[in-house]
Amino acid sequence: MPSASEVRDLLVPHLMGKLFCGSSALTVTGLDVVEHERTFTLVMELKSTSQRWRVRLESDRSEMAIFDGAPPYDLVRSVANSFHAHLFEWWDTKGSNRRATKLGERLD
């Protein structure tokens, strides 16, 4: 069973650096995985053109499969794609959705 740091290492190539979605671009500068009993939290530090943020995105139960043995590449990619979508959903709704607002904190 991979540790949280090993899962982090699996996700880094897919989620670190410059990410794009539509007309939005974010640069992920830090990534950490915090394991809970049946879920995990992805903590991402990121910057946009003029802002720095830390956001905490919760996994769902199906994404915990990444902690089982040696997860296949397709599973890792699927989990990374899910978090990519969650990140940009958070980015687009953080100013208007109370739940989304609570997930992030501005660092500057």
Secondary structure as GFF3:
##gff-version 3
##sequence-region A 1 108
A	DSSP	alpha_helix	4	15	.	.	.	ID=ss1
A	DSSP	beta_strand	17	21	.	.	.	ID=ss2
A	DSSP	beta_strand	24	35	.	.	.	ID=ss3
A	DSSP	beta_strand	40	47	.	.	.	ID=ss4
A	DSSP	beta_strand	52	58	.	.	.	ID=ss5
A	DSSP	three_ten_helix	61	67	.	.	.	ID=ss6
A	DSSP	alpha_helix	73	93	.	.	.	ID=ss7
A	DSSP	alpha_helix	98	103	.	.	.	ID=ss8
A	DSSP	beta_strand	104	106	.	.	.	ID=ss9
###
